[in-house]
Amino acid sequence: MSISALLSMGRCRCRCCCPRGLWMLSAPCRDDRRMCVCPGPRRVGIPVRSSSLPLFSDAMPAPTQLFFPLIRNCELSRIYGTVCYCHHKHFCCSSPHVPQSRLRCTPHPAYATFCRPKENWWQYTQGRRYASTPQKFYLTPPQVNSILKANEYSFKVPEFDGKNVSSILGFDSNQLPANAPIEDRRSAATCLQTRGMLLGVFDGHAGCACSQAVSERLFYYIAVSLLPHETLLEIENAVESGRALLPILQWHKHPNDYFSKEASKLYFNSLRTYWQELIDLNTGESADIDVKEALINAFKRLDNDISLEAQVGDPNSFLNYLVLRVAFSGATACVAHVDGVDLHVANTGDSRAMLGVQEEDGSWSAVTLSNDHNAQNQRELERLKLEHPKNEAKSVVKQDRLLGLLMPFRAFGDVKFKWSIDLQKRVIESGPDQLNDNEYTKFIPPNYYTPPYLTAEPEVTYHRLRPQDKFLVLATDGLWETMHRQDVVRIVGEYLTGMHHQQPIAVGGYKVTLGQMHGLLTERRAKMSSVFEDQNAATHLIRHAVGNNEFGAVDHERLSKMLSLPEELARMYRDDITIIVVQFNSHVVGAYQNQE
């Protein structure tokens, strides 16, 4: 197979840019943050099937096998550097030698000048000769484990008097980047003024600035929203008199996680303004706090503050640029609040919360606690159309994207889909030169008539915990794109309990010899007899998400290849993956039920 034919099989799935992705008939676009419109790395995934163009099977690792000799010979980087340069990541490069009718989507004429194939690239690729001798290079198991465990974190809830009085035993979390830098974030904290615990995953797009800010700030807004009037007054009086503040959150952070120290004062002032307004709105009468309302208010208020801070600006040039980057990038959020047996999930975007339930026969079932806010959700489509005039019914969602560009229909930031055109121009013109030179900020979405088109308001789901509810999985869409929810719950459940409920080996239509079947059975038996090499449930899940073969077993060769891929190729097969696995205490949950 020729190199040009090989490269034609990728399909861009940029989350925030090109509509549904274009068939790339040249090498993938290069990430040049100084010149491209989308300031963050593209989000690309495994190609979907099509009857018109040849594609690899989703389950087979063939693309990796074909690309790998090129990686070893350092030829692929030369192709990338010579074949294509891209100034506009909303639409991927296409070859002038192939009819536009073969493309899944045709670029908008207004953007044609932003993305051009390099001159004579076709002759260049045809003229080069590449080594055809297969060369293999695999990471060793220790190297694979080092990569997988680099960002793992575990927290166990402390016991009191030898007993664990919390409905949460602890949690495991981990991240595996595909973008550089990773655009996902995660947070976990205990609310010190209440009994609750907050856990969340945040999926950024057009860069990591917004997801970073939301991961730092959202839990404070939620905690303040849940505080009673008397506690808010006590905190405000302490600030007014210069006394030490009551601690609000106890953070449980991985050493690699960080806070924006330069913006801490700005963030605190915005938070203080919020609790002052809560004090003024509250009459002081004791009343039960509605957790659902508190979560919704916290999400909306933080998004409003992100927008306001960008409009006001800051005398400090660094902070001014920071708040604008946060506002012009975007992030989805999926947050769980656990207080006793009360579990609330607030979701904005397409990350998911999944509950693992153990049935009486020991099997595992998945209960979805969130809804994706994208084109696959019919209610979201109807909501969007009802919020805009009827003459925009065909343009508000095009090719399964908001205004033909954005995959999630709810998100923080993304002021390009919220501000009026006049406000955008005014802020950009008065902003720093770095922002004014960025093509993405100058870009106005097509059919932009009645903003806002995007909201950060979450959809809140409530679930009362039962003894059979064993764990909760919060994960960004990088996991759900690679694994079915039932497989996720089964793998985590078997890991936590150490019990394997064997499923019949399914070969999925492949021709398997007797020797291959024997190998599969031997591998299964070895897996049952050996202890788990992972000490972290999230790491164990990522190992399966990246390394599973077509038979549902972790294939070290495939895992090694996937982890060895350079950034340009890694994003073609998966997205950033961030996972939090929360383990519940069945004894404490059962005791709550008995008390009632």
Buried (B, 14 or more C-beta within 10 A) or exposed (E): EEBBEBBBBBBBBBBBBBBBBBBBBBBBBBBEEEBBBBBBBBBBBBBEEEEEBEBBBEBBBEBBBBBBBBBBBEBBEBBBEBBBBBBBBBBBBBBEEEEEEEBBBEBEEEBEEBBBBBEEBBEBBEEEEBEEEEEEEBBEEEEBBEBBBBBBBBBEBEEEEEEBBBBBBBBBBBBBBBBEEBBBBBBBBBBEBBBBBBBBBBBBBBBBBBBBBBBBBBBBBBBBBBBBBEBBBBBBEEBEEEEEEEEBBEEBBBEEBEBBEEBEEBBBEBBBEBBEEBBEEBEEEEEEEEBBEBBBBBBBBBBEBBBEBBBEBBEBEEBBBBBBBBBBBBBBBBBBBBBBBBBBBBBBBBBBBBBBBBEEEEEBBBBEBBBBBBBEBEEBBEBBBEEBEEEBEEBBBBEEBBBBBBBBBBBBBBBBBBBEEEBBBEBBEEBBEBBEEBBBBEBEBEBBEEBBBBBBBBBBBEBEBBBBBBBBBBBBBBBBBBBEBEBBBBBBBBBBEEEEEEEEEEEEEEEBEEEEEEEBEEBBEEEEEEEBEBEBBBBBBBBBBBBBBBBBBBBBBBBBBBBBBEEBBBBBBBBBBBBBBBBBBBEBBBBBEEEE
